[in-house]
Amino acid sequence: MNARKLFDGFRRPAPRPLSMITAYDSTFAAIAAEAGVDVILVGDSLANTMLGLGRTAQVGMPEMIHHLKAVRRGAPEACVVVDLPFGADETPELAASNSSILRDAGADAVKLEGCFPDRIRAIRAEGVEVVGHLGLLPQTAVSLKQVGKSDEDRDRILS
């Protein structure tokens, strides 16, 4: 499904639930697309799950592009979202440049951790859709324990 159509539908007052699954290769992406999954995420979790690295912050643009292209080959019509790897969005200009590279490699949207309006505006100015990621932020987390359960966590996430 076209990302613009999907995301516009999500912005309606009563959006339908979306299904999203993470894939790192063409075979799994093809299976997800055939199953009708709305969104396929190429996550930086490939650091841990596919590359045997200790932290998601250890993958960069080359790895993300490699896996993104594999997913796109497996699911050419799917809506594919890719994580901006750690450090790839340190400034608005860098975020916009790297997002454009990922779009040109086959992404329909990029996902970044945290709330950075200036970076989001710069990415959108390049015509790239943005998916936000709040709550547990693996790229910078000291612990991978669950967050968002307390009133304090709720308030921090909403702000």
PATORTI-298518 format. One line per 10 residues: their letters; for each residue x, y, z of N, C-alpha, C, O, CB. Coordinates in nm, 3 decimals. Glycine has a CB too. Example, Ala and Ser with C-alpha at 12.3 -4.5 7.8 and 13.67 -1.06 7.14 Angstrom:
<sites>
AS = 1.319/-0.569/0.780/1.230/-0.450/0.780/1.320/-0.330/0.780/1.424/-0.332/0.846/1.131/-0.447/0.905 | 1.285/-0.225/0.708/1.367/-0.106/0.714/1.290/0.003/0.787/1.341/0.114/0.804/1.408/-0.060/0.572
</sites>
This chain:
<sites>
MNARKLFDGF = 0.084/-0.118/0.000/0.000/0.000/0.000/0.088/0.124/0.000/0.193/0.126/0.065/-0.095/0.000/0.121 | 0.048/0.223/-0.071/0.119/0.349/-0.076/0.125/0.412/0.064/0.023/0.420/0.133/0.052/0.446/-0.176 | 0.244/0.454/0.104/0.262/0.509/0.238/0.175/0.632/0.261/0.115/0.646/0.368/0.407/0.545/0.262 | 0.167/0.720/0.163/0.087/0.842/0.179/-0.058/0.806/0.210/-0.117/0.862/0.302/0.095/0.930/0.051 | -0.115/0.712/0.135/-0.253/0.670/0.157/-0.268/0.607/0.295/-0.365/0.634/0.367/-0.298/0.570/0.047 | -0.173/0.523/0.333/-0.179/0.457/0.462/-0.171/0.559/0.575/-0.252/0.555/0.667/-0.066/0.355/0.475 | -0.074/0.650/0.570/-0.056/0.745/0.678/-0.169/0.847/0.681/-0.209/0.890/0.789/0.077/0.816/0.663 | -0.222/0.887/0.567/-0.336/0.977/0.566/-0.455/0.911/0.633/-0.528/0.976/0.708/-0.372/1.018/0.422 | -0.476/0.783/0.609/-0.584/0.709/0.673/-0.564/0.700/0.823/-0.661/0.701/0.899/-0.594/0.570/0.615 | -0.440/0.692/0.866/-0.410/0.683/1.008/-0.437/0.815/1.079/-0.461/0.817/1.199/-0.265/0.642/1.028
RRPAPRPLSM = -0.432/0.925/1.005/-0.453/1.057/1.065/-0.601/1.090/1.085/-0.634/1.189/1.150/-0.389/1.164/0.979 | -0.689/1.010/1.031/-0.833/1.037/1.046/-0.873/1.030/1.193/-0.802/0.969/1.273/-0.918/0.937/0.963 | -0.986/1.091/1.229/-1.028/1.090/1.369/-1.043/0.951/1.429/-1.015/0.932/1.547/-1.157/1.164/1.383 | -1.087/0.855/1.352/-1.106/0.719/1.404/-1.026/0.621/1.318/-1.083/0.547/1.237/-1.257/0.680/1.407 | -0.893/0.621/1.335/-0.812/0.534/1.249/-0.835/0.387/1.280/-0.867/0.349/1.393/-0.664/0.568/1.266 | -0.818/0.306/1.178/-0.826/0.162/1.200/-0.692/0.115/1.254/-0.589/0.177/1.227/-0.863/0.086/1.069 | -0.691/0.008/1.329/-0.564/-0.045/1.378/-0.475/-0.087/1.260/-0.524/-0.136/1.158/-0.588/-0.165/1.474 | -0.345/-0.066/1.276/-0.249/-0.107/1.175/-0.172/-0.229/1.224/-0.147/-0.245/1.343/-0.152/0.008/1.142 | -0.137/-0.313/1.130/-0.047/-0.423/1.164/0.092/-0.388/1.113/0.109/-0.337/1.002/-0.096/-0.559/1.102 | 0.192/-0.415/1.197/0.331/-0.385/1.161/0.417/-0.501/1.209/0.399/-0.552/1.319/0.379/-0.249/1.222
ITAYDSTFAA = 0.511/-0.540/1.125/0.603/-0.647/1.161/0.742/-0.607/1.116/0.758/-0.533/1.019/0.561/-0.783/1.099 | 0.842/-0.655/1.187/0.980/-0.626/1.150/1.032/-0.736/1.059/1.010/-0.855/1.084/1.070/-0.612/1.275 | 1.102/-0.696/0.954/1.166/-0.790/0.863/1.304/-0.735/0.826/1.326/-0.614/0.826/1.079/-0.814/0.734 | 1.394/-0.827/0.797/1.530/-0.787/0.763/1.577/-0.845/0.630/1.687/-0.817/0.585/1.625/-0.830/0.872 | 1.492/-0.928/0.566/1.535/-0.994/0.442/1.417/-1.006/0.346/1.302/-0.982/0.383/1.595/-1.134/0.472 | 1.448/-1.044/0.223/1.345/-1.048/0.119/1.243/-1.159/0.142/1.125/-1.141/0.113/1.409/-1.066/-0.017 | 1.287/-1.272/0.193/1.195/-1.384/0.213/1.089/-1.351/0.317/0.970/-1.370/0.293/1.272/-1.510/0.255 | 1.131/-1.302/0.432/1.035/-1.270/0.537/0.947/-1.153/0.495/0.828/-1.151/0.528/1.107/-1.237/0.667 | 1.002/-1.057/0.422/0.922/-0.944/0.374/0.813/-0.993/0.278/0.700/-0.946/0.284/1.011/-0.840/0.304 | 0.847/-1.088/0.191/0.749/-1.142/0.097/0.637/-1.214/0.172/0.520/-1.201/0.136/0.816/-1.238/-0.002
IAAEAGVDVI = 0.672/-1.289/0.275/0.571/-1.359/0.356/0.480/-1.257/0.425/0.358/-1.275/0.426/0.639/-1.450/0.462 | 0.538/-1.152/0.482/0.459/-1.049/0.550/0.366/-0.979/0.452/0.249/-0.954/0.483/0.551/-0.946/0.617 | 0.416/-0.948/0.334/0.333/-0.880/0.234/0.219/-0.971/0.189/0.105/-0.927/0.175/0.418/-0.837/0.111 | 0.249/-1.097/0.167/0.146/-1.193/0.124/0.039/-1.208/0.232/-0.078/-1.231/0.201/0.210/-1.330/0.093 | 0.079/-1.196/0.358/-0.016/-1.208/0.470/-0.101/-1.082/0.488/-0.196/-1.082/0.565/0.059/-1.237/0.599 | -0.067/-0.975/0.416/-0.145/-0.852/0.424/-0.105/-0.758/0.535/-0.184/-0.672/0.574/-0.286/-0.886/0.441 | 0.015/-0.772/0.587/0.063/-0.681/0.691/0.066/-0.539/0.633/0.111/-0.519/0.520/0.205/-0.723/0.743 | 0.019/-0.442/0.710/0.011/-0.303/0.663/0.148/-0.239/0.645/0.173/-0.170/0.546/-0.071/-0.221/0.758 | 0.235/-0.260/0.741/0.365/-0.193/0.742/0.474/-0.294/0.776/0.460/-0.373/0.870/0.366/-0.075/0.842 | 0.582/-0.290/0.700/0.699/-0.370/0.731/0.807/-0.274/0.779/0.841/-0.178/0.710/0.748/-0.454/0.607
LVGDSLANTM = 0.860/-0.301/0.898/0.965/-0.219/0.956/1.099/-0.287/0.938/1.115/-0.405/0.971/0.937/-0.192/1.106 | 1.194/-0.214/0.886/1.333/-0.259/0.886/1.395/-0.192/1.008/1.433/-0.075/1.004/1.411/-0.222/0.750 | 1.404/-0.267/1.116/1.446/-0.210/1.243/1.595/-0.219/1.267/1.662/-0.310/1.218/1.375/-0.278/1.354 | 1.645/-0.124/1.344/1.786/-0.130/1.382/1.812/-0.244/1.479/1.927/-0.270/1.516/1.830/0.002/1.442 | 1.706/-0.312/1.521/1.721/-0.433/1.602/1.794/-0.542/1.524/1.833/-0.644/1.582/1.584/-0.484/1.648 | 1.814/-0.521/1.394/1.893/-0.617/1.317/2.033/-0.627/1.376/2.101/-0.728/1.356/1.899/-0.575/1.167 | 2.078/-0.526/1.449/2.207/-0.533/1.516/2.214/-0.656/1.605/2.311/-0.731/1.602/2.233/-0.406/1.598 | 2.109/-0.676/1.685/2.105/-0.787/1.780/2.060/-0.917/1.714/2.120/-1.023/1.736/2.012/-0.754/1.894 | 1.955/-0.909/1.634/1.890/-1.030/1.585/1.959/-1.093/1.465/1.953/-1.215/1.447/1.749/-1.000/1.549 | 2.024/-1.013/1.383/2.083/-1.065/1.260/2.236/-1.058/1.257/2.302/-1.141/1.194/2.029/-0.991/1.142
LGLGRTAQVG = 2.292/-0.959/1.325/2.435/-0.935/1.315/2.514/-0.974/1.439/2.637/-0.967/1.439/2.460/-0.791/1.284 | 2.444/-1.014/1.546/2.513/-1.057/1.667/2.582/-0.946/1.744/2.675/-0.972/1.820/2.612/-1.159/1.632 | 2.537/-0.824/1.725/2.594/-0.711/1.797/2.521/-0.691/1.929/2.410/-0.742/1.947/2.587/-0.582/1.711 | 2.583/-0.620/2.020/2.526/-0.604/2.153/2.421/-0.496/2.167/2.337/-0.503/2.256/2.633/-0.576/2.247 | 2.424/-0.394/2.079/2.333/-0.280/2.092/2.285/-0.236/1.956/2.356/-0.248/1.856/2.401/-0.163/2.165 | 2.163/-0.184/1.953/2.108/-0.133/1.826/2.190/-0.014/1.775/2.192/0.012/1.655/1.961/-0.093/1.844 | 2.256/0.056/1.864/2.335/0.173/1.825/2.459/0.135/1.744/2.530/0.223/1.695/2.376/0.253/1.948 | 2.486/0.006/1.731/2.606/-0.038/1.660/2.586/-0.057/1.510/2.681/-0.091/1.440/2.654/-0.166/1.720 | 2.466/-0.035/1.458/2.446/-0.042/1.313/2.441/0.100/1.258/2.402/0.194/1.327/2.315/-0.119/1.276 | 2.482/0.114/1.133/2.482/0.244/1.069/2.404/0.243/0.940/2.332/0.148/0.910/2.624/0.289/1.043
MPEMIHHLKA = 2.419/0.347/0.866/2.348/0.361/0.738/2.378/0.247/0.642/2.285/0.197/0.579/2.385/0.493/0.674 | 2.503/0.202/0.625/2.528/0.094/0.528/2.446/-0.034/0.557/2.391/-0.096/0.466/2.676/0.059/0.526 | 2.440/-0.072/0.684/2.363/-0.192/0.720/2.213/-0.171/0.699/2.144/-0.259/0.649/2.390/-0.231/0.866 | 2.165/-0.053/0.736/2.023/-0.025/0.720/1.984/-0.025/0.572/1.879/-0.077/0.536/1.987/0.110/0.784 | 2.069/0.033/0.488/2.041/0.037/0.344/2.043/-0.104/0.286/1.956/-0.140/0.207/2.144/0.125/0.271 | 2.140/-0.184/0.325/2.151/-0.322/0.277/2.023/-0.401/0.307/1.967/-0.465/0.218/2.273/-0.392/0.341 | 1.978/-0.395/0.432/1.859/-0.472/0.471/1.731/-0.410/0.415/1.638/-0.483/0.379/1.850/-0.480/0.624 | 1.725/-0.279/0.406/1.610/-0.212/0.345/1.592/-0.257/0.200/1.481/-0.289/0.159/1.628/-0.058/0.351 | 1.700/-0.260/0.125/1.690/-0.302/-0.015/1.645/-0.447/-0.027/1.569/-0.481/-0.119/1.825/-0.284/-0.085 | 1.690/-0.533/0.064/1.647/-0.672/0.062/1.497/-0.683/0.089/1.426/-0.757/0.022/1.725/-0.754/0.166
VRRGAPEACV = 1.449/-0.607/0.189/1.306/-0.608/0.221/1.225/-0.553/0.104/1.121/-0.609/0.069/1.279/-0.525/0.348 | 1.271/-0.447/0.043/1.198/-0.388/-0.070/1.190/-0.485/-0.186/1.086/-0.492/-0.253/1.266/-0.258/-0.115 | 1.296/-0.561/-0.212/1.292/-0.662/-0.319/1.188/-0.769/-0.289/1.120/-0.817/-0.380/1.430/-0.726/-0.339 | 1.175/-0.807/-0.163/1.079/-0.910/-0.125/0.936/-0.862/-0.121/0.843/-0.941/-0.137/1.115/-0.965/0.007 | 0.917/-0.733/-0.100/0.782/-0.676/-0.086/0.776/-0.544/-0.161/0.768/-0.438/-0.100/0.745/-0.656/0.065 | 0.778/-0.550/-0.295/0.788/-0.426/-0.374/0.668/-0.332/-0.360/0.683/-0.212/-0.384/0.804/-0.461/-0.517 | 0.552/-0.382/-0.321/0.433/-0.298/-0.310/0.400/-0.261/-0.167/0.305/-0.186/-0.144/0.315/-0.367/-0.372 | 0.473/-0.313/-0.070/0.442/-0.292/0.071/0.483/-0.152/0.117/0.566/-0.087/0.055/0.510/-0.397/0.157 | 0.423/-0.109/0.226/0.467/0.012/0.294/0.583/-0.028/0.383/0.566/-0.107/0.477/0.349/0.079/0.376 | 0.701/0.026/0.355/0.821/-0.011/0.430/0.873/0.112/0.505/0.897/0.218/0.447/0.931/-0.067/0.334
VVDLPFGADE = 0.889/0.094/0.635/0.944/0.196/0.723/1.081/0.147/0.768/1.098/0.028/0.797/0.849/0.225/0.845 | 1.178/0.237/0.775/1.313/0.199/0.817/1.358/0.289/0.932/1.332/0.410/0.932/1.414/0.208/0.699 | 1.426/0.228/1.029/1.482/0.307/1.139/1.596/0.394/1.089/1.679/0.349/1.010/1.530/0.215/1.251 | 1.600/0.517/1.136/1.720/0.598/1.121/1.818/0.546/1.226/1.787/0.549/1.345/1.691/0.755/1.138 | 1.934/0.499/1.185/2.025/0.443/1.285/2.080/0.550/1.378/2.076/0.669/1.349/2.139/0.370/1.216 | 2.132/0.503/1.489/2.188/0.591/1.591/2.290/0.686/1.528/2.380/0.643/1.456/2.254/0.509/1.705 | 2.273/0.816/1.556/2.365/0.916/1.506/2.330/0.969/1.368/2.386/1.070/1.325/2.502/0.861/1.503 | 2.239/0.904/1.298/2.205/0.946/1.162/2.112/1.066/1.160/2.080/1.119/1.054/2.140/0.831/1.088 | 2.068/1.109/1.278/1.978/1.224/1.286/2.024/1.324/1.393/1.942/1.390/1.457/1.835/1.177/1.317 | 2.155/1.334/1.410/2.209/1.423/1.515/2.174/1.569/1.494/2.160/1.644/1.591/2.358/1.408/1.522
TPELAASNSS = 2.160/1.610/1.370/2.121/1.748/1.338/2.005/1.741/1.239/1.987/1.639/1.173/2.242/1.831/1.280 | 1.929/1.847/1.228/1.821/1.847/1.129/1.873/1.821/0.987/1.810/1.749/0.910/1.746/1.979/1.133 | 1.986/1.880/0.953/2.041/1.864/0.819/2.082/1.719/0.793/2.055/1.664/0.686/2.161/1.957/0.798 | 2.147/1.658/0.891/2.189/1.519/0.877/2.068/1.427/0.871/2.065/1.332/0.793/2.282/1.478/0.993 | 1.968/1.455/0.953/1.846/1.375/0.952/1.778/1.381/0.816/1.733/1.279/0.763/1.749/1.423/1.061 | 1.771/1.500/0.758/1.707/1.517/0.627/1.786/1.446/0.518/1.729/1.379/0.433/1.694/1.666/0.593 | 1.917/1.461/0.521/2.003/1.398/0.420/1.993/1.245/0.427/1.972/1.179/0.325/2.149/1.441/0.438 | 2.006/1.190/0.547/2.000/1.044/0.561/1.861/0.990/0.531/1.848/0.880/0.477/2.041/1.004/0.702 | 1.758/1.065/0.564/1.622/1.023/0.532/1.600/1.018/0.382/1.534/0.927/0.331/1.520/1.116/0.597 | 1.655/1.115/0.311/1.646/1.115/0.165/1.718/0.995/0.106/1.669/0.933/0.011/1.704/1.244/0.107
ILRDAGADAV = 1.833/0.961/0.160/1.909/0.843/0.114/1.826/0.716/0.135/1.818/0.631/0.047/2.045/0.832/0.189 | 1.763/0.705/0.252/1.682/0.586/0.280/1.558/0.582/0.192/1.518/0.475/0.146/1.640/0.583/0.429 | 1.496/0.697/0.166/1.382/0.701/0.074/1.426/0.655/-0.064/1.357/0.575/-0.127/1.322/0.843/0.066 | 1.538/0.704/-0.111/1.587/0.667/-0.243/1.627/0.520/-0.251/1.629/0.461/-0.360/1.706/0.753/-0.280 | 1.658/0.459/-0.136/1.691/0.317/-0.131/1.567/0.229/-0.121/1.578/0.106/-0.129/1.783/0.289/-0.014 | 1.448/0.292/-0.104/1.326/0.213/-0.105/1.232/0.232/0.012/1.126/0.168/0.016/1.360/0.076/-0.112 | 1.266/0.316/0.108/1.178/0.337/0.224/1.061/0.428/0.189/1.076/0.524/0.113/1.258/0.396/0.340 | 0.946/0.397/0.244/0.830/0.486/0.234/0.830/0.588/0.346/0.770/0.695/0.334/0.700/0.405/0.236 | 0.896/0.554/0.456/0.902/0.643/0.572/1.023/0.604/0.656/1.075/0.494/0.644/0.770/0.637/0.656 | 1.065/0.697/0.740/1.171/0.669/0.836/1.114/0.679/0.976/1.015/0.748/1.000/1.291/0.767/0.817
KLEGCFPDRI = 1.177/0.608/1.067/1.137/0.611/1.207/1.254/0.661/1.289/1.367/0.614/1.272/1.091/0.469/1.257 | 1.228/0.758/1.377/1.334/0.806/1.463/1.288/0.801/1.607/1.170/0.816/1.637/1.377/0.947/1.424 | 1.385/0.781/1.695/1.356/0.771/1.838/1.354/0.909/1.900/1.439/0.993/1.872/1.459/0.683/1.908 | 1.255/0.932/1.986/1.247/1.056/2.060/1.166/1.162/1.990/1.112/1.141/1.881/1.384/1.107/2.087 | 1.158/1.277/2.053/1.079/1.388/2.000/1.172/1.504/1.967/1.221/1.573/2.056/0.969/1.433/2.101 | 1.194/1.524/1.838/1.282/1.629/1.789/1.213/1.702/1.676/1.237/1.673/1.559/1.419/1.570/1.743 | 1.126/1.798/1.709/1.047/1.867/1.607/1.130/1.928/1.495/1.087/1.926/1.379/0.966/1.975/1.670 | 1.248/1.982/1.526/1.330/2.044/1.422/1.379/1.940/1.321/1.385/1.967/1.201/1.450/2.116/1.485 | 1.413/1.823/1.369/1.457/1.715/1.279/1.340/1.663/1.196/1.353/1.636/1.077/1.521/1.600/1.360 | 1.226/1.650/1.261/1.107/1.601/1.190/1.068/1.699/1.080/1.037/1.658/0.968/0.989/1.581/1.289
RAIRAEGVEV = 1.069/1.829/1.111/1.038/1.929/1.008/1.135/1.921/0.890/1.093/1.932/0.775/1.041/2.071/1.068 | 1.263/1.903/0.918/1.364/1.894/0.812/1.342/1.770/0.726/1.356/1.776/0.603/1.505/1.893/0.872 | 1.309/1.660/0.788/1.282/1.536/0.713/1.159/1.553/0.626/1.160/1.516/0.509/1.264/1.415/0.810 | 1.053/1.609/0.683/0.929/1.630/0.607/0.950/1.727/0.492/0.887/1.714/0.387/0.817/1.682/0.700 | 1.039/1.825/0.510/1.069/1.920/0.403/1.131/1.850/0.282/1.123/1.901/0.170/1.163/2.029/0.454 | 1.191/1.734/0.305/1.247/1.653/0.196/1.141/1.562/0.134/1.170/1.487/0.040/1.365/1.568/0.248 | 1.018/1.568/0.186/0.910/1.485/0.133/0.911/1.344/0.186/0.851/1.255/0.125/0.917/1.482/-0.014 | 0.976/1.322/0.298/0.984/1.187/0.357/0.888/1.180/0.474/0.886/1.269/0.560/1.130/1.154/0.403 | 0.807/1.074/0.477/0.716/1.050/0.590/0.797/1.013/0.713/0.905/0.954/0.702/0.612/0.939/0.556 | 0.745/1.048/0.832/0.814/1.021/0.958/0.723/0.942/1.051/0.605/0.975/1.066/0.861/1.152/1.025
VGHLGLLPQT = 0.778/0.840/1.112/0.711/0.764/1.216/0.787/0.791/1.345/0.908/0.771/1.351/0.704/0.610/1.182 | 0.717/0.836/1.446/0.780/0.864/1.575/0.790/0.739/1.659/0.713/0.645/1.642/0.704/0.971/1.649 | 0.884/0.739/1.750/0.907/0.626/1.840/0.932/0.685/1.979/1.036/0.745/2.004/1.027/0.536/1.793 | 0.835/0.666/2.068/0.845/0.716/2.204/0.843/0.600/2.301/0.818/0.486/2.262/0.732/0.815/2.235 | 0.869/0.627/2.427/0.869/0.522/2.528/1.009/0.466/2.542/1.104/0.542/2.560/0.770/0.410/2.491 | 1.023/0.334/2.536/1.154/0.271/2.544/1.233/0.304/2.418/1.188/0.276/2.307/1.140/0.116/2.562 | 1.348/0.363/2.435/1.432/0.406/2.323/1.561/0.324/2.325/1.658/0.363/2.390/1.462/0.560/2.329 | 1.563/0.210/2.255/1.677/0.118/2.264/1.812/0.178/2.225/1.914/0.135/2.279/1.652/0.000/2.179 | 1.815/0.275/2.135/1.943/0.330/2.092/2.018/0.399/2.207/2.141/0.402/2.208/1.922/0.429/1.980 | 1.944/0.453/2.302/2.007/0.527/2.412/1.971/0.473/2.550/2.014/0.529/2.651/1.968/0.671/2.403
AVSLKQVGKS = 1.894/0.367/2.555/1.849/0.313/2.684/1.965/0.252/2.763/2.052/0.186/2.707/1.739/0.208/2.662 | 1.963/0.276/2.892/2.059/0.211/2.981/2.008/0.071/3.014/2.087/-0.021/3.035/2.081/0.296/3.111 | 1.877/0.058/3.020/1.812/-0.069/3.051/1.698/-0.090/2.951/1.638/0.006/2.904/1.758/-0.071/3.198 | 1.670/-0.214/2.919/1.559/-0.243/2.828/1.433/-0.283/2.903/1.347/-0.352/2.848/1.599/-0.353/2.730 | 1.422/-0.239/3.029/1.301/-0.268/3.105/1.184/-0.188/3.050/1.203/-0.084/2.986/1.322/-0.237/3.255 | 1.066/-0.236/3.075/0.944/-0.173/3.025/0.930/-0.032/3.081/0.958/-0.007/3.198/0.821/-0.257/3.061 | 0.887/0.059/2.995/0.859/0.196/3.037/0.718/0.232/2.997/0.655/0.164/2.916/0.961/0.295/2.976 | 0.669/0.340/3.055/0.538/0.389/3.017/0.425/0.340/3.106/0.308/0.358/3.073/0.509/0.350/2.878 | 0.458/0.278/3.217/0.354/0.224/3.305/0.315/0.322/3.417/0.203/0.316/3.466/0.401/0.094/3.366 | 0.405/0.409/3.457/0.376/0.500/3.568/0.317/0.631/3.515/0.326/0.661/3.396/0.504/0.527/3.650
DEDRDRILS = 0.256/0.707/3.605/0.205/0.839/3.568/0.320/0.928/3.520/0.303/1.005/3.425/0.133/0.906/3.688 | 0.436/0.918/3.585/0.553/0.998/3.545/0.597/0.961/3.404/0.625/1.049/3.323/0.670/0.978/3.646 | 0.604/0.832/3.374/0.641/0.787/3.239/0.539/0.837/3.137/0.576/0.884/3.030/0.652/0.633/3.234 | 0.411/0.826/3.170/0.306/0.871/3.079/0.323/1.018/3.046/0.316/1.058/2.930/0.169/0.846/3.140 | 0.344/1.099/3.151/0.360/1.243/3.130/0.483/1.276/3.046/0.478/1.365/2.961/0.369/1.315/3.264 | 0.594/1.204/3.069/0.717/1.226/2.993/0.695/1.190/2.847/0.739/1.263/2.758/0.833/1.145/3.051 | 0.630/1.078/2.821/0.604/1.034/2.683/0.512/1.133/2.612/0.538/1.170/2.497/0.541/0.893/2.681 | 0.407/1.176/2.679/0.313/1.270/2.616/0.376/1.406/2.590/0.345/1.471/2.490/0.190/1.287/2.704 | 0.465/1.448/2.679/0.529/1.579/2.657/0.624/1.572/2.539/0.687/1.671/2.504/0.604/1.628/2.784
</sites>
